Amino acid sequence: MKISTKGRYALRVMVDLAMHGAGELVPLKEVAARQGITLKYMEQIISPLAKAGYVQSLRGASGGYRLSRKPSEYVVGDILRVMEGPLEVVTCLADGYDCPRAEICSTVRFWEGLSKTVNEYVDSFTLEDLVEDALVREGDYSI
């Protein structure tokens, strides 16, 4: 399994909105500039996040984007799934896939275990965790 650029950038965008928004609307061009992402590509990233209800938007001169909820209420795995779909490590574990070898496959339990580990890991972090880590890295974190 490989997380795409859109998945990686979506996490960066969500962290950026959490750090720079404080509930206020943030122009997409500002997020794009801070993250080094073209505005056109940024629009492709923000669209699925808005459709999923993860961000709110307002058009116009004073428009922009903001998080719909508190950073602590976003699970990293859910953000990735919006962008990537199911995070299964092999196709045969995807919902709706009917593997003809499932009953006799000598490796299916290994893949199930790996998939469970990956999903549990990405689901063990919130957006708030990523923000806190970013603040520590920037030296702006105080307890």
Disulfide bonds with the S-S distance in Angstrom:
none
